[in-house]
Amino acid sequence: MEQPLPPKDLGGMGFKELQKFNDAMLAKQGNILEAKEGNGSFTWKSILKGREIIKKGANWKVGCGENIRIYHDRWLPDPNCANVQSPPIFYGSDAQVSVLIDKDRSCWIEDVVDNNFHPLEAKMIKSIPLCFTVGKDKLYWPGKVDGVYSVKAGYRFFIEDELSSIAASDALPSRVNLMKRKVLSDATCQVCGSEPESSLHALWMCSKLDMVWDAHFGPLRNDAKDCSNFLEVIQVCMEKGHPTDLVAMTTSLIWTRRNKLRLGESVPDLRLLHSMARDALQEFHHAHTPAPSPTHTRSLTEWEPPPMDWVKINFDGAIFKAKGEAGLGAIIRNDHGLVMAALAQVIPLPTSVEMVEVLEARRALSFAQELGFDHII
């Protein structure tokens, strides 16, 4: 099996794998989602192949929900897993997202969502804003600010998806796999010297790694004791709220150490790996922390009344990351400055600060309309 060539930021040298890049370019050719295969030319069939990239990598933006299948399509605002993982309970496997929406009130039916999805997914679903009017379900490309597919984004997705498939299928070059390919004649782990080195053994089960995993990740070790491959370990890590970034960094150092040992190079003591992982993670976070923007002294703004017989709405929001919530607030005053109404509301934390700001404005306007105010500033 040929191994994909990862981009530079995924550890590669930056060379493009031409077949993957070609497929990503073909996916750019017009609106091909509704096209039928038929008996077209080789060129047409090649273009249609690019459709699979879009179908596999694009996410749905929920409008009316009638074109989105709950359990098959990518529609959750989660960059790591946009597909629903909760099993079908009440609705069939082909149910549409529209059954979860109260069309009269343009909101999620919260008790239905809570009763059919795992708590984290339910919270995520309820944080998705819905249109006041009947909107259309739209596909967008995640990770792009404008949501528009590009060849570069498609190529990156293609490579990342294939790398994930390799990990899931246990295709890492462990000694067990190299022996299956007749590259090696002995599958014994070079670290412990007693058991065959599968991917799970090399990264997780080797007795020599106890001083790494047991000493610093005891709860994860207990939660993942029944896992049959390393992908399951990572899934348990994410589901149970363990420090995934530190686990990933530790895993990377374990694999790097294993490769150096194989080449006869000097390697660090296993007891130092945890502190090395923490230092590397701290350095990574420091390198990716944006520089603080210069502080500006905010001048005091005096509230100005609206014209006669109009009302003015002031609104704001706050984010509570620890609780996974956001707060919305609004106050309505007349042309004399008298408070006509006020609102405070807690909602599930949206996916971005920009989304919080949009929801602030929308809730403030709907609040004024609910109270019958027509002339609003």
N, C-alpha and C positions, 0 to 999 in steps of 0.2 A: 504493500500500500504506500502510495506517495504521500509524503508529509507536506502540508501547506506551508508556504513561506509567509511568516507573520510580518506585519508592519514593524517599523522601528520601535514604536512605543509599546509593542507587544513582544519585544526581544529579538526581532529580526534585523536584517541588514537593509531593508528598504526596497529590495528587488520585488517586482510584481510577478505573481504567477499568472501567465498570460491567459490561460483558459478562464480563471476566475475573473480577471479584469475584463475579458471579453464578454462574459455573461453579465457582469455588472453594467457594461455599456449597452448591451442589448435591452436591459430592463428600462433604459432611459427612452426607448423609442416609442413615444406617443402613448395613447391610452389603449393598452392591450389587455386590460383586466376582463373586458367583456368579449374579447375576440374568441372565435371558435377555431379549433385546430384544423379540422377538415383534411384535405389532401393538398395543402399548399406546397410551395417550393421549399427547398432546404433552407433558404434565407428566412422565409416566413416562420418556419418551424423553429429556427434558431432564435428569432426575435421572441417568439412565444415562450421560449425557455426562460427568458429574463423575467417573465411574469411570475415565475415561482419564487424568485428572490423577493419581489414586492409583496406577494401574498404571505411569505414566511416572515419578513422583517418589519412590515408596516403595522401600525397600530390603528385601532378605530377610535375616533372621537365621537362620543355618544350624542346623538341628536334625539331622534324618536326611538331608537333602539330596535326598530323592526328589521334591520338588515344585519344585525350582529347576533351571533349565536353565543349564548352564555358560556358554554363549556368547550367550544372549539376555537373561537376567535381570540385575537389579542386585543384587549380593550381596557385592562386595568392600568392605572398610571404608576406602574412599578417598572423601573428600568431593568431590574433583574429577572422579573417573571411577569409578563403581561397577560398570561393565560390564567384562568381560574383553576385553582388546585382542589377546591372543595368538591366532593362527589355530589352528583345529582341526588337530591332528597325527595322533593315534592314534584318538581318539574322534570320533564324528560330531558334526555341528553341533547336534543335539538331545539330546546326552548330558546326564545329570543329575549334579549335584554328588555324589550318593551314590557314584558310581564312584570317587571320590577318597578315600573314607573307609574305614578299617579298622574294621568294626563290632564285631569281637571286642575290640579294644583301645581303642575310642572315640578314635581319633586319625587324623590325616591320613596317607595313604600317601606318605611324603616323596619317594621316588624317582619315583613316578608324577607328583606335582606338579612336581618339578624338571624332568622330561623333557617336560612338556607346556605349560609356561608360561615367559614371559620371567622372568629372575631377580627383578626387582622385584615382579612379580605373584606369583611362587612364594613369595617371602618373606612377602608380605602374606597369602596364603592360609594358610600354615602358622602365622601369628600368630592366626588365628581360633580361639577356644576351642570345644571340642566338649563336649557333655553326656556324663557317664558312662553314663547310661541313655538309651534311645532317646527323643530329643526331637522335637518338632514344628517344622517350618519355619514361621516367622512373619514377617509383613510389619510393618515399623515405618517411621515417618516420620523421616528423618535431620534432624539439626539441632535436634531437640526432646529435652530431657533425658528425658522420659517416653516418647518415641517415638510419641506419639499425634497423629494428624492434626488440624489446626485450620484454620479458614477463612483466618486470617492467613498461616499457613505455606503453604497451597495457593496463595493469591493471589501471594505472593512468588515461589514456584516458577514459576508460570505466566508472570510477567513476566520473570524471569531467563532462562527457557527461550526465550522469544520473542526477547529481546535477543541471546542466543547464536546463535539461528537467523539473525538479521539479519547478524551478523558473519560467520557461516559462509557465507552466500549473497552476500557482498560487497554488502550493502545500505547501507553507509555513504554519506552524501551527498558522495561525491567528485565532481569536476568531470565525470568520464566518466559517472557515473550520473546526474548532474543534466542532462547533455546528452541522455542517452537519454530522460529524462522531458520534454525540450524546455523545461527551465527555463533552461539556458544554451545559447549558440550556439558557445562555444569551450571545449574540454576541456583546454587547455594548462595545465600546472602553473604556479602563480604564484610558486613558490619558485625553480625552476630555469629556467623559461621556455622549455624545449626539448622536453619530452615530455608526452604525455597524462597527466592525474592520475587514475589508478585508486587504489583503497584501498591496494594493495600499494606503488604508487609513492609515495603521500603519506606512508606510515608507514615505508617500508623501503628502496625502490629509488632514490629521488631522489638525484641526484649530490651535491646540497648537504648531504645527511645523512651523507655519508661521514665528515665530521669528528666526527660523533656516534657512529655505529655502528662504523666501522673503528678509530677511535682507542681506544674503550673496550670494545668487544664483538667483538674480532677473531675469537676462536674460534667464537662463535655465527654471525658473518657467514659463516665458512667452512662450518660445518655446515649452514646454511640456504641455501646458494647456489643450490640447485635447486628451492626452494619456489615454487609457482605462485600462492599467495595468503597473506595474512598469518596466517590461522588455522594454516596448516602451519608457519609460522615459530614461533608460540607452542607448537605441539606439539613441535617439535624442541627448543625451549628447555627444556621440561619434561622430555622424555625424556633429554636429554644432561646434565641437572643444571646448566644455566646459571642465573644469579640471576634467576629469573622475576619476583620482586617489583620489582627495579630496572629490568628491561626493561619491565614494565608501566607503571611510573611515568614512565620516559623516553618511552614511546609516548604516554602521556596528555599530556605537555608538548609533544610534537611536534604532536599534533592540535590542542591549544589554541592553539599558536603559529600554526598554519596558519589557524585560524578568525579570529584577530585580524588576521592579514595580509590576509585576504579582506575584512575590514570596515574596513581602512585604519588600524587602531590600531597603536601602537608595540609592537614585539616584541623579546625579548631576542636577543642574538647566539647563533647555534647553538653556538658553542664553550663557552657557559656552561651549556648544557642538562644536561650530565652532572652537574656539581656541584649544579645546582638540583634534579635528580632525587634525588641522594643526600641532600641536605638535607631535601627533602620526605618522603622515605622514613623518615629518622631521626626527623623530627617526628611522623610517623604512628605509628611504633613506640613512641615515647615517650608519645604520647597514649593508646595502647592497652595500655600496660604497667600491670598492676594495682599499686596501692600496696603496699609491703611490709607484711606483717602484723606486729603488734608481737611482739617476741621475748619469750618466757617462759623463765624459768630452770627447766629440767627437774629435778625432784627424783629422786634415785636410788631406784630400785625394787628391793627385795631379792627375789630369786627364792624363791618358795614351793613346796615339794614337793607333789606330788599325794597323794591318800589311798593307803593301803597297797594294793599289787597293781595300781595304776593307773600310767599313764605320762603325762607332760606334754610337749606339743610347743610349741616356740617357733619362729617363722618370721619371715622378713623378705625384702625384695626390693630390688633396685637397678636403676636405669635407666642405660643407656649409649647416649645419643642418637647420638653420633658413629658408633658401630658398628651402630646399628639393632638393639640387643639389650637384653635384660633378664636379670638374674640372680635366681634363686630359691634360698633357703637355708632349711634346717630342721634342728633338733636335737631328739632325743627322749631324755628322762631319766626314770629311775624315781623311786620315792618316797625313795630315798637320795641322789638327786642325781647318780647315775652315768649317764654317757652310754651309751645303748643303741644309738644309730645317729645318723648325720648325713648330710645331703644338700646338694649344691651343683649347680645346673643352670643352663645358659644357654639361653634361648629367644628366638625372634624378637620384636622389640619390639611389644607390643600397642598398641592404638589409644589408650589412656588410662592415666593413673596408677591410676584406680579399677580398671581391668581387671587391672593388674599385681597389685594387692592381692587381688583375687578369686582370681587364679591361684596366688598364694602360698598362700592358705589351702587351696585345693583340692588342690594338689600335696602339701602337708604331710599332709593327711588320707589321701590315696591312698598316700603313702609308708608311713604307719603301718599301713594295712590290708594293703599288700603284705607287710609283715614279720610279720603275724599278730597285731598288738596289737588287743585288743577294747575295753579300758577306757581311753579316751583323753580327756584334757583339753586 
